Amino acid sequence: MAELLEEAAAQGIDLTAEKLHRWRKAGVMPSPKSRHHGRLGTESIYPSIALDQALMIGTILTHTRDLDVVRWRLFVKAFPVSMQSLRDQLGVEVARLIGEKEEVLTASDPSEEADETAERYRARLTRKARARGGSPGFRRLRELLGRIPITNSLDLAERLGTGAYTDLEPNDREILSRAFPQLEAAGLIHAGALATFSQLVDPGPVAAAFHKADEATLLLARDELPQVAEVLRRALDMSLGLGPAIALEAERDSSWPWPILFLYWLRYRENPQIRLALTALHAELNPFTPITPNADRPLE
């Protein structure tokens, strides 16, 4: 340990034994191996990557104090983290998605028993609007929606995400046509298209894919994620003009590419149509740069 602390100090990193202990406990720093020296005691030997990992942790902590964000960023960057801690972290995200789906379905129930859930649902949308109000994406959305309350668009997004969207309400059409005029021009704002999209983003199969995934699958999906995120960002820019807003969000958010995108990629990465579509998109966007996380399959 002393050698690691000395190397860190030489790099200008304020690293202490207490920090290392806290980071190991949080699953963001590998555990050292013990080397016994008889009566001289025991020495803790960290792997060679530990210094770079400590430097990365310090950099991330200048933007956030959330160790979940630190763990996620390290995982995306292929640093060793506690896979159990990561699973627990992603499991919380999955449970949130499922809980929101159940809340949306209950809140849309016309029975009196659903009133309390509906109130909680509306309160959550209000909190989300306040929390995200300063983000580039939300500012752009407010400009497009004009006088339409931002919570109405959040409600639409939540209902689309339940996997049970069937009816196109007048307010839905107005929100979508203002926010995404390209969809209106393409004739895609209709109940059938929205129901199909809703089924694609249903969190139920996402949860199933996550719980089924072994560690090797998580690592493969991790290796593919940065390219998938970039292809989707550029595709959304071409089709809906969202590229600049997403780029600003990614620059401000230490969690990018977001865990939710990783979870949905876990859900669809084995779908041949999805893989071929993303491979074709990548070829169109980057004609001279093949997408090769793995060599034996499209998009791999």
N, C-alpha and C positions, 0 to 999 in steps of 0.2 A: 504493500500500500504506500509506503514512504516514497518509493520510486515514482509511482503514479502522481502523488501529490507534488513532488519536486518537478516532474515534467510539466504538470499543469501550471505550476507557478511560473515556470520559464516561458510558458505560452501566454501568461497574463490572465490565467483562469483562477478565480478565487475558489479553489476546491478544498474541502475539509473532509475529515473522516465522518463527521456528522452528516454532511450532505450526501456522501456516498452511501451511508447507511439508509438514509431516507429514500434515496433514489432506488437502491436495491429493493427495499420494502415495497415500493410502488411498482416494481417490475419494469423499470426503465433503464436499469444498469445491470450488466451481468455480474454474477457472483464470482469472487476470486477463488482460486485454488489455494489450498493451504500447503505450505512447505515447512516441514518440521526440522529444526536445527538443534535437537537435543536440549541441553540445558540453556541454550541461548534463546529458546522460545520458538514460536511459530510465525512464519512470514506469510502474508496474503499476497498472492501473485495474480494480478489482473491480466486478462488477455490483451494482446497488442492493440486491439481496436478500442480499448477503453478510453484512451486519451481523446481520440476523435469523437467518441460518443459523448464524453463529458463536455467537449467543446460545443457539440450540436445541442445538447440539453441546455447549456448556458445561453446559447443564441435564441432558442425557442422561448426560454423563460424571460427574455427581454420583452416579449410580446404578450405573454400570458402566464398566469401562475397555475393554470390547470394542468395537473400531471396526466390527466386523460388525453389532453391535446398533445402533450409531450410524447406519451407512449404511442399515439397514433402516428405522429410525424416520424418518429424513429422507425416504426414498422414500415411505413411507406418508403423510407430511405434505406431499408434493408439492414438496419442495425438490429442486433439481438435484443429482444424484449421478452418478458414473461408471456408466453402464449395463453396461459390460463387467465392472467389479468386482462389480456387483450380480448379473449373470448367473453369474459365477464362484462367488459366495457361494451363490446358489440351487442351482447345479449340485452343490455339495458336499452340500447337503441332499437333493437327488434321489438322488445316489449313495449316501448313507447309507440312504435308504429301500429302494433296490434291494438293497444289501448285506445289510440286515437281513432282507429277504424271502428271499434266497438262504440266509442262515444258518439261518433258521427251517426252511426246507424240508429242508436238509441235516441239521439236528439232529434232525428227526423221522424220518429214515431209520433203519430198524432195523439196517442193516449195520454191521459193526465199523468201517469206514472213517469213519463219521460220529461216532464217539465223541469225537474231539478237538474237532470243531466243536460238539458238544453241550456239552462242558465250557466252551468259550469263551462259548457262548450263555448258559448258566446264570450264569457269572461276570458277564457284561454285565448281566443282569437284576438281580443283586445290587448292582452298582455303581449302576444306575439307581435302585433302591429307596432306597439310602443317599443319593444326591444329591438326590432329590425328597422325601425323608422329611418335611421340615418344611413342605412346601407345603400350602395349605388343602385342595386336592383329595385329596392322599394321606392327610392326617389324617382326613378324612371317610371315605375308603375303608377305612382301618384300623378305624374305629368300626363300619362296616357288616359287615366281613368277620369280625370277632371273632378266633377262633383260626386262621383260614385264613391261611397265609403270604402276604404281599403279593406275593412273587415269582410265586405261582401265578396271581394276577390279571394280572400283567404278561405272563406266558407266554400266557395266554388272549388278551390284547389283541394280542400279536405274531402269534399264529396266525390270529386273525381278520383281521389286516392283510395277510396274504400273498396273499389272493385265491384260496386253495385250501382253505378250511375246508369240511369236509363232514360230519364226525361230531361229534355232541353227546355228550361224555363226561360221566359223573356229576359229576365235580368242576366242570366248566364250568357245569352247571345250578345247582349250589349257589352258586357265585360270583356268577353273574348274578342269581339270585333274591334274594340278600342285598344286592348292590350296587344293583340296579334292580328293586325289588319291583313297580314299575309295569309293567314288561315281563312279569313273571310273571302279574300280574292281567289283562293284555291277551292272554295266551296267545301271546306272541311268542317265548318261549324254546323254540325247536325247531330242528332241523337245517336245515330249509328256509329259515327266516327268517335264521338266522345265516350260511348259505352265501350268500344273496343280499346281505347286508350286506358279507360278506367280498369278494365280487366288486366291489362298489361302491367299496371303499377299496383295491383292488389298486394298488400303486404303479407297475406297469408302464405303464398308460395315462397316469398322471400324468406320468411321465418323458417319454413321447412328446409329450404336449401342451406341456410346458415347452420341449422342444428345438425344437418347431415354431413357437412363439410369436415373433412379431417385436416390435420395440420398441413399436409402436402398441398391440398387443394387451396387452402388459405394463402399459402406462399405463392402458388402459381397465379392466383387471381391478383395478389399484390403486385407481382412482377408485371402483369398486363395493365394494371390500373392507370398509370400515368398516361400511356398512349391512348387508352380508351377515353379518359377524361379529356384529353386534348382534341381527339377526333370529334367527340360530342360537342365540345365547346365551339369548335370551328363550324360544325354542321348547324348548330343553333344560330350561329352568327349569320351564316349564309341564308338560312330559311326564315328566321324570325328576327334577325338583327340584334340578338342578345349577346354577341361576343364581347363587346366592350364592357357591359355591365358584369358579365361573369368574370372577365379578367380582373376588374376592379375588386369584385368580391373575393376572388382567389388571392389577390395581393394583400388584402386586409385580413383575411381569415387564415390563421395558422393551421387549421384543420384541412385545408385543401390539398388534394382532392378529398371531398367529404366522405366520412364513413358510410353515409346512406348510399352514395354512388357505388361504393365497394360492395355493399350488401346486395344491391340490385344487379351488379355485375356477377356476383356469385350465383344469383338466380338464373341469369341468362347466358353465362359464358359457354355452356354446353349446348346451347340451341344453335344448330347449324345455320339457320336463316339469319339469326342475329349476327353470328360471326362473319358470315359472308357479306352481309350488308355493311358492317363496320369496316371490313377489309376493303370493300369497294369504295366506301367513303374516304378511307385513308389514302387509297390510290389516287382518287380524284383530287384530294386536298394536297397530297404530297407525292406527286408523280415520280420523283426521283429518289424517294426515301422509303424503302420497304419497311413494313411493320413486322418485326421479328422477335417478340418475346420468347417464342419457342419455334423451332425451325420446321416441325413436321405437320403443322396445321395452319389454316388461315387464321390470321390475327395472333399467331403464336410464333 
